[in-house]
Amino acid sequence: MTTMPAAAAAADSGTPGRPVHFEVLRPAPGDGSTRARLGRLDTPHGSVDTPTFMPVGTNATVKSLDPDDLDEIGARIILANTYHLYLRPGHERIARLGGLHRFMGWDRPILTDSGGFQVVSLGDLRVIDDEGVTFRSHLDGSTHRFTPEHSIGVQEALGPDIAVAFDQPVPPHASTRAQVQEATERTHRWAERSLRAHARADQALFGIIQGGLEADLRAASTRFAAALPFDGLCIGGLAGDESAAQRGEALDVVVALLADDPRPRYLMGLGSPPDMLDAVHRGVDLFDSVLPARVARNGTLWVPEGRLNLRNARFLDDPGPVQEGCRCRLCRHHSRAYLAHLFRADELLAYRLATCHNLTYCLDFMARVRQAIAAGTLPDLVSETSARRVQKHPSDAPSSDRQAGAEGG
């Protein structure tokens, strides 16, 4: 296996001919006050300022929104799901219709996950072996087989800007050390096979770091993935059943080892703004989650003061916007009372307006985080946010960001 510096240099996305280019515009300060950094990810379909959040378009759509909505809320990159698109409508059909960008009418960057999280979350519907995973579709019970080679083939057919290596994640807190070690070692073997299978020159490939909450396994997985010529590095197996403190300890292990690595760092499945802020502070660049859109469809709206449940009767006569000064279409044009009515009437517009708000809130929050990094004030923002969070939520409860399973966002 090549050494980390050599592999990192080989994977430097600034090298001519690489499909993506990642540039660190403002590195973490030398005083150690934060590991946060500003960056820019250039792809064949446009540039993305980092750190940023990627809305999840599980089935080639962010639920209830169209591409114009996504553009308006400020999304610059979205995630689509390999497992779901493979099952329906099929990657070969999407390829025949011109690829994922054309199929969904989105001309900005797309990242597809490998399908590994959805496949291994099927429980009794799947069997894992060293070659891959055999599973039954959650849609119709039909039997299918995913291997690293097949996952890469599906993603090449879909045609996103960034594909992801096939892996085996496990719940970090609920898994034994032996289970974590077995899954991590299998992920490493699948990473090498994913690299060998990947041949699409206009598509980047990110590798995945596993290791659960075991510091030595997480460190070994970081060294292994970083020594391979991936275009970026995903941090997997978190944003599940672990606490925020446990996640932070795992991130500190990973980021310390990647301090001199030129590639983007992507923490998979995290979407709560305070959690993302903590991860940015620890050195992470990219995030995704179904959480903001999912809670919006349940009537939960995020505001700087916390959360509003628009299904609560107290909002039925409230003429004010969900959030004063918010630029989203809900807050510009409609009242809390109107949205509360739409939810009670089961009107589909409620889902669109609420989702627009929560995703706008997330993306504006990340813009504020980038401004703080640029101004050198991120540690102050972290302290302020942590103080407010402790007052509202004194318990350090496990995260549930990734509990989407096979059903998607």
C-alpha positions in Angstrom: 0.0 0.0 0.0 1.4 3.4 -0.9 2.2 5.9 1.9 -0.4 8.6 2.8 1.5 11.6 1.3 2.1 9.9 -2.0 -1.5 8.8 -2.3 -2.8 12.2 -1.3 -0.7 13.8 -3.9 -1.9 11.4 -6.5 -5.5 12.1 -5.6 -5.0 15.9 -5.5 -8.0 17.2 -7.4 -5.9 20.0 -8.7 -4.0 17.6 -10.9 -4.8 18.1 -14.7 -7.3 15.6 -15.9 -9.0 15.1 -12.5 -12.8 15.5 -12.7 -13.0 17.7 -9.6 -10.7 20.3 -8.0 -10.8 21.1 -4.3 -9.0 24.2 -3.1 -8.6 25.2 0.5 -9.1 29.0 0.4 -8.5 29.6 4.1 -6.8 26.8 6.1 -7.4 26.1 9.8 -5.5 28.6 11.9 -2.2 27.6 13.4 -3.2 28.4 16.9 -5.5 25.3 17.1 -8.6 27.4 18.1 -10.5 25.6 15.3 -9.9 23.1 12.6 -12.5 24.7 10.4 -11.5 25.7 6.9 -13.0 27.4 3.8 -12.8 25.7 0.5 -14.2 25.5 -3.0 -15.1 22.3 -4.8 -15.1 22.7 -8.6 -17.0 20.0 -10.6 -18.1 19.5 -14.2 -21.4 21.1 -13.3 -20.3 24.0 -11.2 -18.5 25.1 -8.1 -19.5 24.6 -4.4 -18.3 26.8 -1.5 -17.5 24.7 1.6 -18.3 23.9 4.3 -21.8 23.3 3.0 -24.9 21.1 3.3 -26.3 18.9 0.5 -30.1 18.5 0.4 -31.0 14.8 -0.2 -32.9 14.0 -3.4 -33.4 10.3 -2.7 -35.4 9.4 -5.8 -33.9 12.1 -8.1 -36.0 14.7 -6.3 -35.8 16.6 -3.0 -39.3 15.7 -1.8 -41.9 18.3 -2.7 -39.4 20.6 -4.4 -38.5 21.2 -8.1 -35.1 22.4 -9.4 -36.2 26.0 -9.4 -37.1 25.8 -5.7 -33.6 24.3 -5.0 -31.9 27.1 -6.9 -33.9 29.7 -5.0 -33.1 28.2 -1.6 -29.4 28.3 -2.5 -28.6 24.6 -3.0 -25.4 24.2 -5.0 -25.1 20.4 -4.8 -27.5 17.7 -4.0 -27.3 14.0 -3.1 -29.2 11.2 -4.9 -29.4 7.6 -3.8 -28.0 4.7 -5.8 -30.1 2.0 -4.1 -33.4 3.7 -4.8 -32.6 4.8 -8.4 -31.3 1.3 -9.1 -34.7 -0.2 -8.0 -36.9 2.5 -9.6 -36.8 3.6 -12.4 -33.5 1.8 -13.0 -30.0 3.1 -13.7 -30.1 1.8 -17.3 -33.3 3.7 -18.1 -31.8 6.9 -16.6 -28.7 6.4 -18.7 -30.8 6.0 -21.9 -32.7 9.2 -21.0 -29.5 11.2 -20.8 -28.2 10.7 -17.3 -29.3 11.9 -13.9 -28.8 15.6 -14.5 -31.0 15.7 -17.6 -33.5 13.2 -16.1 -34.2 15.4 -13.1 -33.6 18.8 -14.8 -30.8 19.8 -12.4 -27.7 21.3 -14.0 -25.7 21.8 -10.8 -23.4 19.2 -9.1 -24.8 15.8 -7.9 -23.2 13.3 -5.5 -24.6 9.8 -5.3 -24.1 7.6 -2.3 -23.1 4.0 -2.9 -26.3 2.4 -1.7 -24.4 0.7 1.1 -26.2 2.3 4.0 -29.7 1.5 2.5 -28.7 -2.1 1.6 -27.2 -3.0 5.0 -30.0 -1.4 6.9 -32.5 -3.8 5.4 -32.1 -6.2 8.4 -33.6 -9.6 7.7 -34.0 -8.7 4.1 -30.2 -8.9 3.3 -27.2 -11.2 3.7 -23.7 -9.9 3.7 -20.6 -11.8 2.5 -17.1 -10.8 1.4 -18.2 -10.5 -2.2 -21.2 -8.2 -1.6 -24.8 -8.1 -0.3 -27.8 -10.1 -1.4 -31.0 -8.4 -0.5 -34.7 -8.3 -1.1 -36.2 -5.1 -2.4 -38.3 -3.2 0.2 -40.6 -2.3 -2.8 -41.7 -5.7 -4.0 -39.5 -8.4 -2.3 -37.5 -9.2 -5.4 -34.0 -10.4 -4.9 -31.0 -8.4 -5.9 -27.2 -8.4 -5.5 -24.9 -5.4 -4.8 -21.1 -5.7 -5.0 -18.6 -2.9 -5.2 -18.4 -3.4 -8.9 -22.1 -3.3 -9.4 -22.5 -0.2 -7.2 -19.8 1.6 -9.2 -21.5 0.5 -12.5 -24.8 1.8 -11.4 -23.3 5.2 -10.4 -21.4 5.4 -13.6 -24.7 4.9 -15.5 -26.4 7.5 -13.4 -23.6 10.0 -14.2 -23.3 12.2 -11.0 -20.3 14.4 -10.6 -19.2 12.4 -7.6 -19.7 8.7 -6.9 -18.9 6.9 -3.6 -17.2 3.6 -2.9 -19.3 0.7 -1.7 -19.0 0.1 2.0 -20.5 -1.7 5.0 -21.6 0.7 7.7 -22.8 -0.6 11.1 -24.6 1.3 14.0 -21.6 2.6 15.9 -23.0 2.5 19.4 -25.0 -0.7 19.2 -22.2 -2.8 17.4 -19.6 -4.8 19.2 -15.9 -4.2 18.5 -15.7 -7.4 16.6 -18.6 -6.4 14.4 -17.1 -3.0 13.7 -13.7 -4.5 12.9 -15.2 -7.0 10.5 -17.2 -4.4 8.7 -14.3 -2.0 8.6 -11.9 -4.5 7.1 -14.6 -5.5 4.5 -15.1 -1.8 3.7 -11.3 -1.6 3.0 -11.4 -4.5 0.6 -14.5 -3.1 -1.1 -12.7 0.3 -1.4 -9.9 -1.3 -3.5 -12.4 -3.1 -5.7 -14.4 0.1 -6.1 -11.3 1.9 -7.3 -10.4 -0.8 -9.8 -14.0 -0.9 -11.1 -14.3 2.9 -11.6 -13.5 4.0 -15.1 -15.6 7.1 -15.9 -13.1 9.9 -16.5 -15.5 12.7 -15.9 -16.7 11.4 -12.5 -14.9 11.7 -9.2 -14.8 8.9 -6.7 -14.8 9.4 -2.9 -13.7 6.7 -0.5 -15.2 6.0 2.9 -13.6 5.8 6.4 -15.2 3.5 8.9 -14.2 2.3 12.3 -17.2 3.0 14.5 -16.3 4.6 17.9 -13.1 2.5 18.3 -10.3 5.1 18.2 -7.7 2.6 16.9 -10.0 1.2 14.2 -11.1 4.7 13.1 -7.4 5.7 12.9 -6.5 2.6 10.9 -9.4 3.1 8.5 -8.4 6.8 8.0 -4.8 5.8 7.2 -6.1 3.1 4.8 -8.5 5.3 2.9 -6.2 8.2 2.8 -3.5 6.1 1.2 -5.7 5.3 -1.8 -6.2 7.7 -4.8 -9.7 8.8 -4.0 -10.8 12.3 -5.0 -12.4 12.9 -1.6 -12.9 11.1 1.8 -16.2 10.3 3.4 -16.5 9.8 7.1 -19.0 7.0 7.5 -20.6 5.1 10.3 -21.6 8.1 12.3 -24.7 10.3 12.6 -26.5 7.2 13.8 -27.0 6.0 17.4 -23.9 7.6 18.9 -24.0 10.7 21.2 -22.6 14.1 20.0 -19.7 13.6 22.3 -18.8 10.2 20.9 -19.1 11.5 17.3 -16.8 14.4 18.2 -14.2 12.1 19.6 -14.3 10.0 16.4 -14.0 13.1 14.2 -11.0 14.3 16.1 -9.2 11.1 15.4 -9.9 11.3 11.7 -9.3 15.0 11.1 -6.0 15.0 13.0 -4.7 12.3 10.6 -6.0 14.2 7.6 -4.5 17.5 8.6 -2.2 17.7 5.6 -4.5 15.9 3.1 -5.7 18.1 0.2 -9.0 16.4 -0.3 -12.5 17.3 0.8 -13.9 15.7 4.0 -17.5 14.6 3.9 -19.4 13.5 7.0 -22.3 11.4 5.8 -25.8 11.7 7.2 -25.5 14.7 9.5 -28.1 17.5 9.1 -28.9 19.3 12.4 -27.4 22.8 12.2 -25.8 22.7 15.7 -24.3 19.3 15.0 -22.9 20.5 11.6 -21.4 23.5 13.3 -19.6 21.3 15.7 -18.3 19.1 12.9 -17.2 22.1 10.9 -15.3 23.3 13.9 -13.6 19.9 14.0 -12.6 20.1 10.3 -15.4 18.7 8.1 -16.3 20.3 4.8 -19.5 18.5 3.5 -22.7 17.2 5.0 -26.0 15.6 3.9 -29.2 14.5 5.6 -32.9 13.9 5.1 -33.6 15.4 8.5 -34.4 19.1 7.6 -36.9 18.0 4.9 -38.3 15.1 6.8 -39.2 17.1 10.0 -40.6 19.9 7.7 -43.1 17.4 6.3 -44.1 16.5 9.8 -44.8 20.2 10.6 -41.6 21.1 12.4 -40.0 24.3 11.3 -36.5 25.4 12.4 -35.9 29.0 13.6 -33.0 30.6 15.4 -34.8 30.2 18.7 -35.3 26.4 18.2 -38.3 24.6 16.7 -41.9 25.4 16.0 -44.6 22.7 15.6 -47.0 24.2 13.1 -49.6 21.5 14.0 -50.0 23.2 17.3 -53.3 25.0 17.7 -51.7 28.1 19.0 -50.5 29.0 15.4 -54.0 28.9 13.8 -54.5 32.6 14.5 -50.8 33.7 14.3 -50.4 36.3 11.4 -46.7 36.5 11.6 -44.1 34.8 9.4 -42.5 31.6 10.6 -39.2 33.5 10.9 -38.8 37.3 10.7 -36.3 38.3 8.0 -36.1 34.8 6.4 -35.8 35.0 2.6 -37.7 31.7 1.9 -40.9 31.8 -0.1 -42.9 30.7 3.0 -41.7 33.6 5.2 -41.9 36.2 2.3 -45.5 35.5 1.4 -47.4 33.5 4.0 -48.2 33.5 7.7 -47.9 30.8 10.4 -51.7 30.7 10.4 -51.8 29.8 6.7 -49.2 27.0 7.1 -51.0 25.7 10.2 -54.2 25.6 8.1 -52.5 23.8 5.2 -51.2 21.0 7.5 -54.6 20.5 9.0 -56.2 20.4 5.6 -53.6 17.9 4.3 -52.7 20.2 1.5 -49.6 19.3 -0.4 -48.4 22.9 -0.5 -47.7 22.6 3.2 -44.9 20.2 2.4 -43.3 22.4 -0.2 -43.4 25.6 1.8 -42.2 23.9 5.0 -39.4 22.2 3.2 -38.3 25.4 1.4 -38.0 27.0 4.8 -36.0 24.3 6.6 -33.6 23.9 3.8 -33.2 27.7 3.4 -32.5 27.8 7.2 -29.8 25.1 6.9 -28.1 26.7 3.9 -28.2 30.2 5.3 -26.8 28.7 8.6 -23.9 27.2 6.6 -23.4 30.6 4.9 -23.1 32.2 8.3 -20.6 29.5 9.3 -18.5 30.3 6.2 -18.6 34.0 7.1 -17.5 33.3 10.6 -14.6 31.2 9.3 -13.5 34.0 7.0 -13.7 36.5 9.8 -11.9 34.3 12.3 -14.8 34.3 14.7 -16.0 30.7 14.3 -15.0 29.7 17.9 -17.2 32.5 19.2 -20.1 31.1 17.1 -19.5 27.6 18.4 -19.5 28.9 22.0 -22.7 30.9 21.5 -24.5 27.9 19.9 -23.4 25.4 22.5 -24.6 27.6 25.3 -28.1 28.0 23.8 -28.2 24.2 23.1 -27.3 23.3 26.7 -30.1 25.5 28.0 -32.7 23.9 25.7 -31.5 20.3 25.6 -29.3 19.5 28.7 -29.1 15.8 27.9 -26.6 14.5 25.3 -29.1 12.3 23.4 -28.1 10.0 20.5 -28.4 11.5 17.0 -31.1 10.2 14.7 -30.0 11.9 11.5 -29.3 8.7 9.5 -32.3 6.6 10.7 -33.8 6.8 7.2 -33.1 3.2 6.3 -34.1 1.8 2.9 -37.2 4.0 2.6 -35.1 7.1 2.0 -35.8 10.8 2.7 
